[in-house]
Amino acid sequence: MARMAAAGDTEHGTLAERLLAGDRRALARAITLVENDDPRGLEVVRAVYPHTGRAAVIGFTGPPGVGKSTLLGALTKLERARGRSVAVLSVDPSSPFTKGALLGDRIRLSEHFLDPGVFIRSMASRGALGGLSEATLQAALLMDAAGRDVVLLETVGVGQAEVDIIDHADTVALVLMPGSGDSIQALKAGVMEIPDLIIVNKADHPLTETMVREVRAVLALGPRAAWQVPVLRTQAETGVGVQEVLAKLAEHRAHIEAQGTLRERRRRHLRSEVLALAAARLRRDLELALSEDPGFQRLLDRVVARELDPASAAAELLSAPGARGSVPLPPRPGAR
């Protein structure tokens, strides 16, 4: 209990205990601690982690403005009608001033704010190139531990860099919009390799069928697989096609469970999370160690003077014996 006490004691029990009991305020507090890289947040995650793995985690990505938030609102409504509890985690662009989420809790999800069966949270990407911040998977784990049946992840934007949602979700949906240059760019960026289903939203647009044909043509170029990626049409604002999306999500879940790939996906997710957290902490430690190191400043002066290229400087930095900030690297495969 000493370890859990560090996670935040109250007269009603520890923060971790209250979170496991489904306390919404405890969940919100725990996510804030994790997002702020507070050690108490890590203690909560450690305490509740054995109780995770039950929620279905579904990721939604796509260009800005295609209606992802509206679609999530419509799906949440249907899930609640089925009696399932839902958590929505929206990863927004960061404010350059506060580093917080620019959009805050989604306006289009406002009809669910007072529903105790729905928990909505926005998090800042904080410059994460993959569209998801380091704390996202940990926040999803906390939502899972709090007893939510479904966790919906929404990322900022889409493109070659915004693809790491594949390492956070059991099922990935790509949302596109007809007549959008961003959507066509998404087709070119290799993003088509990511999704388990593709949703063409705002399907009342006259170019919908053109978009559907383009998407199917790109999919046809890929390898044949046991799961054929469906292309669905929706009008999220009116609810048209949303029931079909929910059915396909359930079908994909059943497919990966039957194929035994759900466990493989989750292992890959956790591997990526471990590596990402380790890399981020190594970088922070290295930057802190070198911030006022005169040897590093001299090395940087040589790079600025074009006497040494950046790659060689990095190699010198890492290999310098006894240098402050030097990082011991494991032997390369095959090295003696």
LINDAVEN-V98455 format. One record per residue. N is the residue number from 1. PHI is phi as a letter, one per 30 degrees, with the letter a starting at -180 (999 if undefined). OMEGA is omega in whole degrees, 0 to 359 (NA if undefined). Layout:
n | phi | omega
N | PHI | OMEGA
N | PHI | OMEGA
This chain:
n | phi | omega
1 | 999 | 182
2 | d | 180
3 | d | 180
4 | d | 178
5 | d | 179
6 | d | 181
7 | d | 174
8 | j | 179
9 | d | 171
10 | b | 179
11 | d | 180
12 | c | 181
13 | j | 181
14 | d | 178
15 | d | 180
16 | d | 180
17 | d | 180
18 | d | 178
19 | d | 180
20 | d | 178
21 | d | 177
22 | j | 180
23 | d | 183
24 | d | 181
25 | d | 177
26 | d | 177
27 | d | 180
28 | d | 180
29 | d | 181
30 | d | 179
31 | d | 178
32 | d | 179
33 | d | 179
34 | d | 182
35 | d | 180
36 | d | 180
37 | h | 179
38 | d | 180
39 | e | 179
40 | d | 176
41 | d | 178
42 | d | 177
43 | d | 179
44 | d | 179
45 | e | 180
46 | d | 183
47 | d | 186
48 | c | 186
49 | e | 179
50 | d | 182
51 | c | 181
52 | c | 178
53 | j | 183
54 | c | 184
55 | d | 171
56 | d | 182
57 | c | 184
58 | b | 182
59 | c | 177
60 | b | 177
61 | b | 182
62 | l | 182
63 | d | 176
64 | e | 174
65 | i | 182
66 | d | 176
67 | j | 181
68 | d | 183
69 | d | 178
70 | d | 179
71 | d | 178
72 | d | 177
73 | d | 180
74 | d | 178
75 | d | 178
76 | d | 179
77 | d | 180
78 | d | 179
79 | d | 179
80 | d | 177
81 | d | 178
82 | d | 178
83 | i | 180
84 | c | 178
85 | d | 189
86 | b | 168
87 | b | 179
88 | c | 179
89 | c | 182
90 | c | 179
91 | c | 186
92 | c | 171
93 | d | 179
94 | d | 168
95 | d | 179
96 | d | 183
97 | c | 184
98 | c | 185
99 | i | 178
100 | c | 180
101 | d | 181
102 | d | 188
103 | c | 180
104 | i | 180
105 | d | 191
106 | d | 179
107 | d | 184
108 | d | 176
109 | c | 188
110 | d | 181
111 | d | 181
112 | c | 187
113 | e | 185
114 | c | 180
115 | d | 180
116 | d | 178
117 | d | 180
118 | b | 176
119 | b | 184
120 | b | 180
121 | b | 172
122 | c | 176
123 | b | 179
124 | d | 176
125 | d | 179
126 | h | 175
127 | i | 180
128 | d | 184
129 | d | 182
130 | d | 178
131 | i | 180
132 | b | 179
133 | d | 182
134 | e | 186
135 | d | 188
136 | d | 182
137 | d | 178
138 | d | 177
139 | d | 178
140 | d | 177
141 | d | 179
142 | d | 178
143 | d | 177
144 | d | 181
145 | d | 181
146 | d | 174
147 | j | 178
148 | d | 181
149 | d | 183
150 | b | 174
151 | c | 180
152 | c | 178
153 | c | 177
154 | b | 182
155 | c | 176
156 | d | 172
157 | i | 177
158 | a | 181
159 | l | 183
160 | d | 181
161 | d | 185
162 | c | 184
163 | c | 186
164 | d | 173
165 | d | 179
166 | d | 179
167 | c | 181
168 | b | 188
169 | b | 175
170 | d | 179
171 | b | 182
172 | c | 177
173 | c | 175
174 | c | 182
175 | c | 180
176 | b | 180
177 | b | 180
178 | d | 177
179 | i | 183
180 | c | 175
181 | d | 178
182 | d | 180
183 | d | 178
184 | d | 177
185 | d | 179
186 | d | 179
187 | d | 183
188 | d | 190
189 | d | 181
190 | i | 182
191 | d | 182
192 | d | 179
193 | d | 187
194 | d | 196
195 | d | 171
196 | c | 169
197 | a | 182
198 | b | 183
199 | c | 174
200 | c | 183
201 | d | 183
202 | h | 189
203 | d | 174
204 | d | 179
205 | d | 182
206 | d | 181
207 | c | 182
208 | e | 183
209 | d | 176
210 | d | 178
211 | d | 181
212 | d | 179
213 | d | 180
214 | d | 181
215 | d | 181
216 | d | 178
217 | d | 178
218 | d | 179
219 | d | 182
220 | d | 180
221 | d | 182
222 | d | 180
223 | d | 176
224 | d | 182
225 | b | 181
226 | d | 178
227 | c | 177
228 | c | 185
229 | d | 179
230 | d | 176
231 | c | 186
232 | c | 177
233 | c | 178
234 | b | 166
235 | b | 190
236 | e | 182
237 | d | 180
238 | c | 180
239 | i | 181
240 | d | 176
241 | i | 184
242 | d | 178
243 | d | 179
244 | d | 177
245 | d | 180
246 | d | 179
247 | d | 180
248 | d | 176
249 | d | 178
250 | d | 180
251 | d | 180
252 | d | 178
253 | e | 179
254 | d | 181
255 | d | 183
256 | d | 175
257 | d | 180
258 | d | 181
259 | d | 182
260 | i | 183
261 | c | 179
262 | d | 178
263 | d | 179
264 | d | 179
265 | d | 182
266 | d | 176
267 | d | 178
268 | d | 178
269 | e | 185
270 | d | 175
271 | d | 180
272 | d | 180
273 | d | 180
274 | d | 181
275 | d | 181
276 | d | 180
277 | d | 179
278 | d | 180
279 | d | 181
280 | d | 180
281 | d | 175
282 | d | 180
283 | d | 180
284 | d | 179
285 | d | 181
286 | d | 180
287 | d | 179
288 | d | 182
289 | d | 185
290 | c | 187
291 | e | 181
292 | b | 181
293 | d | 182
294 | d | 178
295 | d | 178
296 | d | 178
297 | d | 178
298 | d | 177
299 | d | 179
300 | d | 178
301 | d | 179
302 | d | 178
303 | d | 180
304 | d | 180
305 | d | 180
306 | i | 176
307 | d | 183
308 | b | 180
309 | d | 184
310 | e | 182
311 | d | 179
312 | d | 178
313 | d | 179
314 | d | 179
315 | d | 179
316 | d | 180
317 | d | 184
318 | d | 185
319 | c | 183
320 | d | 182
321 | d | 176
322 | i | 181
323 | d | 176
324 | d | 178
325 | i | 178
326 | d | 185
327 | c | 177
328 | d | 181
329 | c | 176
330 | d | 178
331 | d | 179
332 | d | 178
333 | e | 178
334 | i | 181
335 | d | 181
336 | c | NA
